[in-house]
């Protein structure tokens, strides 16, 4: 594929994903993985997961992983194209929603939409977690760390940074 056709395909797909990114771009990770890794082979599982992890560990907006994917495909142009594609449509929808919701502050429909989208976001985030875990957890130690982390997040009030530190420690010890 030529450079421009890769960029065009990347832009078109991420533009459409922007309409589905309810709860943030991370909710569309499963389809991004399917598109970039499985369908086109532009990234490996390891690259995809590493870029996502690096972007989430970096300061700034949590959508930076899209810029990293674009950078891997086409350098700075790819990073800019990816960010415009994923942020443009969803930003316009959010602005329009807030504009119309603000015009009728007593209306029930904005609250109903927000509550309905919250449930959808939770489901999309679970699917994102599944895709990321399956793409990197290949040994029993990694699976055990993932399951233990999920359990601790759901059942205790352990600070997430403690869990990150424990995961890093497991990595340093060679358990994952």
MODELLER restraints for C-alpha pairs under 7 A, 6 or more apart:
rsr = mdl.restraints
at = mdl.atoms
rsr.add(forms.Gaussian(group=physical.xy_distance, feature=features.Distance(at['CA:7:A'], at['CA:78:A']), mean=6.54, stdev=0.5))
rsr.add(forms.Gaussian(group=physical.xy_distance, feature=features.Distance(at['CA:11:A'], at['CA:81:A']), mean=6.18, stdev=0.5))
rsr.add(forms.Gaussian(group=physical.xy_distance, feature=features.Distance(at['CA:11:A'], at['CA:82:A']), mean=6.03, stdev=0.5))
rsr.add(forms.Gaussian(group=physical.xy_distance, feature=features.Distance(at['CA:11:A'], at['CA:85:A']), mean=5.58, stdev=0.5))
rsr.add(forms.Gaussian(group=physical.xy_distance, feature=features.Distance(at['CA:14:A'], at['CA:82:A']), mean=6.72, stdev=0.5))
rsr.add(forms.Gaussian(group=physical.xy_distance, feature=features.Distance(at['CA:14:A'], at['CA:85:A']), mean=5.45, stdev=0.5))
rsr.add(forms.Gaussian(group=physical.xy_distance, feature=features.Distance(at['CA:14:A'], at['CA:86:A']), mean=5.35, stdev=0.5))
rsr.add(forms.Gaussian(group=physical.xy_distance, feature=features.Distance(at['CA:15:A'], at['CA:85:A']), mean=4.32, stdev=0.5))
rsr.add(forms.Gaussian(group=physical.xy_distance, feature=features.Distance(at['CA:15:A'], at['CA:86:A']), mean=5.42, stdev=0.5))
rsr.add(forms.Gaussian(group=physical.xy_distance, feature=features.Distance(at['CA:15:A'], at['CA:89:A']), mean=6.99, stdev=0.5))
rsr.add(forms.Gaussian(group=physical.xy_distance, feature=features.Distance(at['CA:17:A'], at['CA:28:A']), mean=6.71, stdev=0.5))
rsr.add(forms.Gaussian(group=physical.xy_distance, feature=features.Distance(at['CA:17:A'], at['CA:86:A']), mean=6.76, stdev=0.5))
rsr.add(forms.Gaussian(group=physical.xy_distance, feature=features.Distance(at['CA:18:A'], at['CA:85:A']), mean=7.00, stdev=0.5))
rsr.add(forms.Gaussian(group=physical.xy_distance, feature=features.Distance(at['CA:18:A'], at['CA:86:A']), mean=4.69, stdev=0.5))
rsr.add(forms.Gaussian(group=physical.xy_distance, feature=features.Distance(at['CA:18:A'], at['CA:87:A']), mean=6.52, stdev=0.5))
rsr.add(forms.Gaussian(group=physical.xy_distance, feature=features.Distance(at['CA:18:A'], at['CA:89:A']), mean=5.92, stdev=0.5))
rsr.add(forms.Gaussian(group=physical.xy_distance, feature=features.Distance(at['CA:18:A'], at['CA:90:A']), mean=5.40, stdev=0.5))
rsr.add(forms.Gaussian(group=physical.xy_distance, feature=features.Distance(at['CA:19:A'], at['CA:89:A']), mean=6.34, stdev=0.5))
rsr.add(forms.Gaussian(group=physical.xy_distance, feature=features.Distance(at['CA:19:A'], at['CA:90:A']), mean=5.74, stdev=0.5))
rsr.add(forms.Gaussian(group=physical.xy_distance, feature=features.Distance(at['CA:21:A'], at['CA:27:A']), mean=5.85, stdev=0.5))
rsr.add(forms.Gaussian(group=physical.xy_distance, feature=features.Distance(at['CA:21:A'], at['CA:28:A']), mean=5.84, stdev=0.5))
rsr.add(forms.Gaussian(group=physical.xy_distance, feature=features.Distance(at['CA:22:A'], at['CA:117:A']), mean=6.97, stdev=0.5))
rsr.add(forms.Gaussian(group=physical.xy_distance, feature=features.Distance(at['CA:22:A'], at['CA:121:A']), mean=6.01, stdev=0.5))
rsr.add(forms.Gaussian(group=physical.xy_distance, feature=features.Distance(at['CA:23:A'], at['CA:121:A']), mean=5.17, stdev=0.5))
rsr.add(forms.Gaussian(group=physical.xy_distance, feature=features.Distance(at['CA:25:A'], at['CA:63:A']), mean=6.05, stdev=0.5))
rsr.add(forms.Gaussian(group=physical.xy_distance, feature=features.Distance(at['CA:26:A'], at['CA:128:A']), mean=6.97, stdev=0.5))
rsr.add(forms.Gaussian(group=physical.xy_distance, feature=features.Distance(at['CA:27:A'], at['CA:121:A']), mean=6.90, stdev=0.5))
rsr.add(forms.Gaussian(group=physical.xy_distance, feature=features.Distance(at['CA:27:A'], at['CA:124:A']), mean=4.97, stdev=0.5))
rsr.add(forms.Gaussian(group=physical.xy_distance, feature=features.Distance(at['CA:27:A'], at['CA:125:A']), mean=5.11, stdev=0.5))
rsr.add(forms.Gaussian(group=physical.xy_distance, feature=features.Distance(at['CA:27:A'], at['CA:128:A']), mean=5.99, stdev=0.5))
rsr.add(forms.Gaussian(group=physical.xy_distance, feature=features.Distance(at['CA:29:A'], at['CA:128:A']), mean=5.44, stdev=0.5))
rsr.add(forms.Gaussian(group=physical.xy_distance, feature=features.Distance(at['CA:30:A'], at['CA:127:A']), mean=6.71, stdev=0.5))
rsr.add(forms.Gaussian(group=physical.xy_distance, feature=features.Distance(at['CA:30:A'], at['CA:128:A']), mean=5.49, stdev=0.5))
rsr.add(forms.Gaussian(group=physical.xy_distance, feature=features.Distance(at['CA:30:A'], at['CA:131:A']), mean=5.79, stdev=0.5))
rsr.add(forms.Gaussian(group=physical.xy_distance, feature=features.Distance(at['CA:36:A'], at['CA:42:A']), mean=5.45, stdev=0.5))
rsr.add(forms.Gaussian(group=physical.xy_distance, feature=features.Distance(at['CA:36:A'], at['CA:43:A']), mean=5.87, stdev=0.5))
rsr.add(forms.Gaussian(group=physical.xy_distance, feature=features.Distance(at['CA:37:A'], at['CA:43:A']), mean=5.03, stdev=0.5))
rsr.add(forms.Gaussian(group=physical.xy_distance, feature=features.Distance(at['CA:37:A'], at['CA:44:A']), mean=5.66, stdev=0.5))
rsr.add(forms.Gaussian(group=physical.xy_distance, feature=features.Distance(at['CA:37:A'], at['CA:45:A']), mean=6.48, stdev=0.5))
rsr.add(forms.Gaussian(group=physical.xy_distance, feature=features.Distance(at['CA:45:A'], at['CA:135:A']), mean=5.65, stdev=0.5))
rsr.add(forms.Gaussian(group=physical.xy_distance, feature=features.Distance(at['CA:46:A'], at['CA:136:A']), mean=6.72, stdev=0.5))
rsr.add(forms.Gaussian(group=physical.xy_distance, feature=features.Distance(at['CA:49:A'], at['CA:132:A']), mean=6.36, stdev=0.5))
rsr.add(forms.Gaussian(group=physical.xy_distance, feature=features.Distance(at['CA:51:A'], at['CA:65:A']), mean=6.15, stdev=0.5))
rsr.add(forms.Gaussian(group=physical.xy_distance, feature=features.Distance(at['CA:51:A'], at['CA:68:A']), mean=6.36, stdev=0.5))
rsr.add(forms.Gaussian(group=physical.xy_distance, feature=features.Distance(at['CA:52:A'], at['CA:65:A']), mean=5.21, stdev=0.5))
rsr.add(forms.Gaussian(group=physical.xy_distance, feature=features.Distance(at['CA:55:A'], at['CA:62:A']), mean=6.88, stdev=0.5))
rsr.add(forms.Gaussian(group=physical.xy_distance, feature=features.Distance(at['CA:55:A'], at['CA:64:A']), mean=5.51, stdev=0.5))
rsr.add(forms.Gaussian(group=physical.xy_distance, feature=features.Distance(at['CA:55:A'], at['CA:65:A']), mean=5.13, stdev=0.5))
rsr.add(forms.Gaussian(group=physical.xy_distance, feature=features.Distance(at['CA:56:A'], at['CA:62:A']), mean=5.91, stdev=0.5))
rsr.add(forms.Gaussian(group=physical.xy_distance, feature=features.Distance(at['CA:66:A'], at['CA:82:A']), mean=5.92, stdev=0.5))
rsr.add(forms.Gaussian(group=physical.xy_distance, feature=features.Distance(at['CA:66:A'], at['CA:83:A']), mean=6.29, stdev=0.5))
rsr.add(forms.Gaussian(group=physical.xy_distance, feature=features.Distance(at['CA:67:A'], at['CA:79:A']), mean=4.13, stdev=0.5))
rsr.add(forms.Gaussian(group=physical.xy_distance, feature=features.Distance(at['CA:67:A'], at['CA:80:A']), mean=6.76, stdev=0.5))
rsr.add(forms.Gaussian(group=physical.xy_distance, feature=features.Distance(at['CA:67:A'], at['CA:82:A']), mean=5.92, stdev=0.5))
rsr.add(forms.Gaussian(group=physical.xy_distance, feature=features.Distance(at['CA:67:A'], at['CA:83:A']), mean=5.88, stdev=0.5))
rsr.add(forms.Gaussian(group=physical.xy_distance, feature=features.Distance(at['CA:68:A'], at['CA:79:A']), mean=6.37, stdev=0.5))
rsr.add(forms.Gaussian(group=physical.xy_distance, feature=features.Distance(at['CA:70:A'], at['CA:78:A']), mean=4.07, stdev=0.5))
rsr.add(forms.Gaussian(group=physical.xy_distance, feature=features.Distance(at['CA:70:A'], at['CA:79:A']), mean=4.17, stdev=0.5))
rsr.add(forms.Gaussian(group=physical.xy_distance, feature=features.Distance(at['CA:70:A'], at['CA:82:A']), mean=5.53, stdev=0.5))
rsr.add(forms.Gaussian(group=physical.xy_distance, feature=features.Distance(at['CA:71:A'], at['CA:78:A']), mean=5.15, stdev=0.5))
rsr.add(forms.Gaussian(group=physical.xy_distance, feature=features.Distance(at['CA:71:A'], at['CA:79:A']), mean=4.66, stdev=0.5))
rsr.add(forms.Gaussian(group=physical.xy_distance, feature=features.Distance(at['CA:101:A'], at['CA:110:A']), mean=5.97, stdev=0.5))
rsr.add(forms.Gaussian(group=physical.xy_distance, feature=features.Distance(at['CA:137:A'], at['CA:143:A']), mean=5.60, stdev=0.5))
rsr.add(forms.Gaussian(group=physical.xy_distance, feature=features.Distance(at['CA:139:A'], at['CA:176:A']), mean=6.94, stdev=0.5))
rsr.add(forms.Gaussian(group=physical.xy_distance, feature=features.Distance(at['CA:141:A'], at['CA:175:A']), mean=5.29, stdev=0.5))
rsr.add(forms.Gaussian(group=physical.xy_distance, feature=features.Distance(at['CA:141:A'], at['CA:176:A']), mean=5.20, stdev=0.5))
rsr.add(forms.Gaussian(group=physical.xy_distance, feature=features.Distance(at['CA:142:A'], at['CA:176:A']), mean=4.62, stdev=0.5))
rsr.add(forms.Gaussian(group=physical.xy_distance, feature=features.Distance(at['CA:145:A'], at['CA:167:A']), mean=6.86, stdev=0.5))
rsr.add(forms.Gaussian(group=physical.xy_distance, feature=features.Distance(at['CA:149:A'], at['CA:163:A']), mean=6.62, stdev=0.5))
rsr.add(forms.Gaussian(group=physical.xy_distance, feature=features.Distance(at['CA:152:A'], at['CA:158:A']), mean=6.87, stdev=0.5))
rsr.add(forms.Gaussian(group=physical.xy_distance, feature=features.Distance(at['CA:170:A'], at['CA:176:A']), mean=6.13, stdev=0.5))
